């Protein structure tokens, strides 16, 4: 089985983020970068499929040269090969999807796995774009996956419950938390990963479809309003949440 897994480089969720001087990017000074957590579920599932069916797991990343650190984390987990489509920021989701689809057209994978979304931009766009560009079936937010021959059965999370869908290989899957428990790389594998080659590919440039105009840190100020629990006061809470906090 030929398995392609998309992984991306994102700031550690515990890192304190500051906006860069341009007002459009984050200041990377002192920021720890990791494999996107949802992509770890995708990679783990790819490794388990290889263990069950045999084959090759290839990771693919679109990003700057600094992405090699997280790419090697994927190699340490057990990926056979790694591809870096090298491009400095900024770029949009379509650029990422188009270049991954270009590689997939050459590699011809049986299955393409992504995390459900990246934890930096949270767009959930790349898996759907890749499936559209390749004209492949797509199942998103998958928390359980089984493959029998050419038949794929996936359980996905939906609002208020679960949905079970069936499709066939080749297909695109986006992984949800709960699909598996990603393995921790062992020290010998981490050391071996440092010397494994990373294939670098020049990207196909695309016309930007989205432009970031500005970034800002969310305000965390509090109104510090205290009310009671009578019916009138509960109604006042609802009114404040709707008219002032604007979250209802």
C-alpha positions as a printed Julia matrix, in Angstrom:
248×3 Matrix{Float64}:
   0.0    0.0    0.0
   1.29   3.45  -0.93
   0.43   5.92   1.82
   0.91   9.69   1.62
   0.64  11.74   4.81
   0.53  15.52   4.95
   2.28  17.06   7.94
   2.7   20.73   8.75
   4.9   22.81  11.03
   2.95  24.76  13.62
   3.75  26.6   16.86
   3.52  24.51  20.0
   0.08  25.14  21.51
   1.78  26.0   24.83
   3.9   28.73  23.2
   3.04  32.36  23.88
   2.49  34.04  20.52
   3.46  37.6   19.6
   2.64  39.42  16.38
   5.57  40.29  14.1
   6.61  43.81  13.19
   4.72  43.61   9.88
   1.42  43.0   11.7
   0.66  40.09   9.38
   2.78  37.23  10.72
   3.81  35.85  14.1
   7.19  36.67  15.6
   9.02  33.33  15.47
  11.71  34.37  17.94
  11.65  31.94  20.84
   8.72  29.96  19.39
   8.92  26.17  19.54
   7.55  24.47  16.44
   6.09  20.96  16.34
   4.24  18.59  14.02
   0.64  19.73  13.84
  -1.04  17.55  16.54
  -3.86  16.36  14.25
  -1.25  15.33  11.67
   0.27  13.0   14.26
  -2.99  11.02  14.25
  -2.83  10.89  10.44
   0.78   9.7   10.46
   0.12   7.1   13.15
  -2.78   5.72  11.1
  -0.54   5.57   8.05
   2.08   3.62   9.99
  -0.55   1.18  11.26
  -1.85   0.64   7.72
   1.68  -0.14   6.58
   2.12  -2.58   9.45
  -1.12  -4.32   8.46
  -0.86  -4.26   4.66
   2.81  -3.57   3.96
   3.96  -0.78   1.68
   5.49   2.67   2.05
   4.65   5.73   4.13
   5.76   9.05   2.66
   5.24  12.34   4.49
   4.84  15.57   2.55
   5.25  19.1    3.88
   4.89  22.51   2.25
   6.96  25.12   4.01
  10.34  26.77   4.61
  13.66  25.05   5.2
  13.0   25.3    8.95
  10.27  22.66   8.46
  12.97  19.98   8.33
  13.02  19.75  12.12
   9.4   18.6   12.32
   9.83  16.49   9.18
  12.54  14.54  10.99
  10.12  14.01  13.87
   7.87  12.24  11.36
  10.79  10.14  10.14
  11.58   9.25  13.75
   8.01   8.05  14.24
   8.56   5.61  11.38
   7.88   7.24   8.01
   9.9    5.65   5.2
  10.52   8.83   3.21
   9.89  12.56   3.51
   9.24  15.22   0.9
   9.58  18.96   1.42
   8.01  21.31  -1.1
  10.2   24.21  -0.08
   8.64  27.64  -0.03
   9.03  30.59   2.32
   5.93  32.12   3.85
   3.41  33.49   3.09
   1.28  31.12   1.02
  -2.36  30.12   1.14
  -4.2   26.8    1.45
  -4.7   26.49  -2.29
  -0.94  26.71  -2.85
  -0.43  23.89  -0.34
  -3.2   21.72  -1.81
  -2.11  22.25  -5.41
   1.48  21.26  -4.73
   0.52  18.22  -2.66
  -1.85  17.16  -5.45
   0.95  17.57  -7.99
   3.16  15.21  -6.01
   0.3   12.76  -5.48
  -0.24  12.6   -9.25
   3.32  11.29  -9.55
   3.31   9.04  -6.47
  -0.18   7.61  -7.05
  -0.94   6.76  -3.4
  -3.66   4.34  -2.38
  -4.64   6.65   0.47
  -3.81  10.23   1.46
  -4.05  11.12   5.14
  -4.19  14.56   6.73
  -4.98  15.93  10.16
  -8.5   17.39  10.31
  -6.99  20.89  10.45
  -3.81  22.74  11.38
  -3.89  24.36  14.81
  -2.46  27.65  13.56
  -4.91  28.77  10.86
  -7.72  26.24  11.55
  -9.09  26.47   8.0
  -9.85  22.73   7.41
  -9.43  23.46   3.69
  -6.45  21.45   2.44
  -7.91  17.88   2.57
 -11.02  18.98   0.66
  -8.99  20.89  -1.92
  -6.64  17.96  -2.51
  -9.56  15.56  -2.99
 -11.16  17.95  -5.47
  -7.93  18.49  -7.42
  -7.37  14.72  -7.64
 -11.05  13.84  -8.11
 -10.89  11.43  -5.15
 -13.51  10.67  -2.49
 -13.02  12.47   0.82
 -14.02  11.6    4.37
 -13.27  14.22   7.02
 -12.94  14.26  10.81
 -12.47  10.48  10.95
 -12.26   8.89  14.41
 -12.37   5.24  13.29
 -11.12   3.66  10.06
 -11.17   0.16   8.62
 -10.0   -1.05   5.21
 -10.83  -4.41   3.69
  -9.47  -4.84   0.2
 -10.68  -1.83  -1.73
 -13.51  -1.06   0.73
 -13.1    1.74   3.25
 -15.46   2.23   6.21
 -14.97   5.38   8.25
 -16.67   6.69  11.36
 -16.63  10.47  11.56
 -17.6   12.94  14.23
 -20.66  15.06  13.54
 -22.58  17.47  15.75
 -24.33  15.41  18.42
 -23.03  12.0   17.38
 -21.22   9.79  14.88
 -21.7    9.11  11.19
 -20.5    5.95   9.42
 -19.69   6.25   5.72
 -18.29   3.88   3.12
 -16.06   4.6    0.14
 -13.3    2.95  -1.87
  -9.56   3.34  -2.39
  -7.93   5.55  -3.44
  -9.33   8.24  -1.18
  -8.47  11.18   1.07
  -9.0   10.97   4.84
  -8.66  13.69   7.48
  -7.95  12.41  10.99
  -9.68  13.4   14.2
  -8.42  13.02  17.76
  -9.39   9.55  18.98
  -8.53   7.76  15.75
  -5.48   6.29  17.49
  -2.78   7.06  20.03
   0.34   8.38  18.24
   3.53   6.55  19.16
   6.51   8.21  20.8
   9.73   7.88  18.78
  12.47   5.84  20.46
  15.94   7.34  20.9
  17.6    5.12  18.23
  14.89   6.14  15.73
  15.38   9.83  16.58
  19.12   9.47  15.95
  18.58   7.6   12.68
  16.12  10.23  11.5
  18.82  12.92  11.74
  20.73  11.32   8.87
  17.8   10.32   6.65
  17.54  12.28   3.39
  14.66  14.68   2.78
  13.6   15.05  -0.83
  13.24  18.72  -1.74
  10.92  19.83  -4.55
  10.48  23.24  -6.13
   6.84  24.31  -5.9
   4.46  25.29  -8.63
   3.59  28.9   -8.01
  -0.1   29.78  -7.88
  -2.03  33.03  -7.85
  -2.83  33.87  -4.2
  -6.52  33.44  -3.42
  -6.33  34.79   0.14
  -4.34  37.67   1.58
  -3.74  38.2    5.29
  -4.41  41.87   5.98
  -3.59  41.89   9.68
  -3.19  39.78  12.8
  -3.95  40.7   16.4
  -3.92  38.98  19.77
  -7.46  38.42  21.17
  -8.36  40.76  24.0
  -8.72  39.03  27.36
 -10.17  41.89  29.41
 -13.13  41.06  31.64
 -16.24  43.06  32.39
 -16.31  41.76  35.98
 -20.09  41.9   36.22
 -21.67  39.76  38.93
 -25.35  38.84  38.96
 -27.48  36.45  40.94
 -29.49  33.37  40.01
 -33.07  34.62  39.99
 -35.09  34.39  36.76
 -34.72  38.14  36.2
 -30.96  38.0   36.78
 -30.53  34.98  34.5
 -32.39  36.9   31.82
 -29.95  39.76  32.38
 -26.99  37.37  31.91
 -28.42  36.22  28.6
 -28.95  39.83  27.53
 -25.35  40.76  28.42
 -23.93  37.74  26.57
 -25.97  38.68  23.51
 -25.59  42.45  23.43
 -22.19  43.07  25.03
 -20.15  39.88  24.77
 -21.83  39.03  21.43
 -21.37  35.29  21.88
 -25.05  34.37  21.68
